[in-house]
């Protein structure tokens, strides 16, 4: 079973969906999902925001953050995942941003990649203050920094594998936590 097929199976078991925001992978994560028969049950769609401006315009990444740090940054990856999750109406958002080469970008060397996942509030810890100061659940998220070697194709392929693995880990850990909670903490 491919990594994408495994993730789609885990999502289908939970009746949940995923959307993807891609930069350096240029649609490869979406292609991995759509290569699996029945993917439409859980895969909502993707945004390939290769240009930095599109990360702000389409995904809602903070323009000041992009101006200060550039597109290859952990906070950018986190905001991309949250943005695609919200804009495409998915339970989970994934994001990839980084430098596949041949040259460095935003002061980051080739092989620097950030992959991110943003899930429903019940998937993790965190609260945010909403309108009127009321506490409400905040989406949970994680960012993983990768330092990859190899050619452009290898860096992009490993980025896809890593973001799918990150979501699979989140789904598996979330299921264990829910089982523990339902069994009284045992």
C-alpha positions in Angstrom: 0.0 0.0 0.0 1.4 3.4 -0.9 1.7 6.2 1.7 -1.1 8.1 0.0 -3.4 5.1 0.0 -2.6 4.5 3.7 -3.5 8.1 4.6 -6.7 8.0 2.5 -7.7 4.8 4.3 -7.1 6.4 7.7 -9.1 9.4 6.7 -12.0 7.3 5.3 -12.1 5.3 8.6 -12.7 8.6 10.4 -14.9 10.1 7.7 -12.5 13.0 7.4 -11.0 15.0 4.5 -7.7 16.5 3.5 -6.6 19.4 1.3 -3.1 20.3 0.2 -1.1 23.5 -0.3 2.0 22.9 -2.3 5.0 25.0 -3.3 8.2 23.1 -4.1 6.3 19.8 -4.8 4.3 21.5 -7.5 1.3 19.2 -7.3 3.0 15.9 -6.5 1.2 15.4 -3.2 -2.1 15.9 -5.0 -1.0 13.6 -7.7 -0.1 10.9 -5.1 -3.6 11.2 -3.6 -5.5 11.2 -6.9 -3.6 8.1 -8.1 -5.5 6.1 -5.5 -8.9 4.8 -6.6 -11.6 6.2 -4.5 -9.5 9.2 -3.4 -12.5 11.6 -3.9 -14.0 10.3 -0.7 -11.4 12.0 1.4 -9.3 14.3 -0.9 -10.9 17.7 -1.3 -8.3 19.3 -3.6 -5.1 21.3 -3.7 -3.6 24.7 -4.3 -0.2 24.9 -5.9 1.0 28.3 -4.8 4.5 28.3 -6.3 4.8 32.1 -6.4 5.3 33.7 -3.0 2.6 36.3 -3.6 0.0 33.4 -4.1 0.8 32.1 -0.7 -0.7 35.3 0.7 -3.4 35.8 -1.9 -4.8 32.3 -2.1 -3.8 30.7 1.3 -3.9 33.7 3.6 -0.3 33.5 4.7 0.6 36.8 6.5 2.2 39.2 3.9 4.6 40.7 6.6 5.8 37.2 7.5 6.5 36.5 3.8 8.3 39.8 3.4 10.4 39.3 6.5 11.3 35.6 6.3 10.6 34.6 2.8 8.5 31.6 1.6 10.8 28.9 3.1 10.0 29.2 6.7 8.2 27.0 9.3 5.6 29.6 10.1 4.8 30.0 6.4 4.3 26.2 6.1 2.0 26.2 9.1 -0.1 29.1 7.7 -0.2 27.4 4.3 -1.6 24.2 5.9 -4.2 26.2 8.0 -5.1 28.3 5.0 -5.8 25.4 2.6 -7.7 23.6 5.3 -10.0 26.6 5.8 -10.3 27.6 2.1 -11.1 24.1 0.8 -13.2 23.1 3.8 -11.2 20.1 4.8 -10.6 18.5 8.2 -6.9 18.4 7.6 -4.5 20.7 5.7 -1.1 19.7 4.5 1.6 22.0 3.2 5.1 21.8 1.5 7.5 24.7 1.1 11.2 24.6 0.6 14.2 24.7 -1.8 14.5 21.9 -4.3 17.3 23.6 -6.2 19.3 24.2 -8.1 20.0 27.4 -6.1 19.4 28.6 -2.6 16.3 30.7 -1.9 15.5 33.2 0.8 18.9 32.5 2.4 18.1 28.8 2.7 20.3 26.1 1.2 19.1 23.6 -1.3 17.4 20.7 0.5 15.8 22.9 3.2 12.1 21.9 3.4 9.2 22.5 5.7 6.2 20.2 5.7 3.2 21.0 7.8 -0.2 19.5 8.9 -3.1 21.4 10.4 -6.0 19.3 11.8 -9.3 19.8 13.6 -9.3 21.2 17.1 -10.0 17.8 18.6 -6.8 16.4 17.0 -4.5 18.2 19.4 -4.2 20.7 22.1 -4.6 24.4 22.0 -7.2 27.1 22.5 -7.6 30.4 20.8 -9.4 33.5 21.9 -12.3 34.2 19.7 -14.5 37.2 19.2 -15.5 38.8 22.5 -12.7 37.0 24.4 -14.4 33.6 24.5 -12.2 30.6 24.4 -12.6 28.3 21.4 -10.7 25.4 20.1 -7.8 26.2 17.8 -6.8 23.9 15.0 -3.9 21.7 15.9 -0.8 21.7 13.7 2.8 20.5 13.4 5.7 21.5 11.2 8.6 19.3 10.4 11.9 20.7 9.1 13.8 18.5 6.7 17.4 18.8 5.5 17.4 16.7 2.3 20.2 15.7 0.0 20.1 14.7 -3.6 18.9 16.2 -6.8 15.8 18.3 -7.3 13.7 15.2 -8.1 14.9 13.4 -5.1 14.2 16.3 -2.8 10.7 16.8 -4.1 9.9 13.0 -3.9 11.2 12.9 -0.3 9.1 16.0 0.6 6.0 14.2 -0.6 6.8 11.1 1.4 7.5 13.2 4.5 4.3 15.2 4.4 2.2 12.1 3.9 4.1 10.4 6.8 3.5 13.5 9.0 -0.3 13.2 8.4 -0.3 9.4 8.9 1.5 9.9 12.3 -1.0 12.6 13.3 -4.0 10.4 12.4 -2.5 7.4 14.2 -1.6 9.3 17.3 -5.0 11.0 17.3 -6.8 7.6 17.2 -4.7 6.3 20.1 -5.5 9.4 22.2 -9.2 9.1 21.5 -9.2 5.4 22.4 -7.4 6.2 25.7 -9.9 9.0 26.4 -12.9 6.7 25.7 -11.5 4.0 28.0 -11.1 6.3 30.9 -7.4 7.1 30.5 -6.4 3.5 30.4 
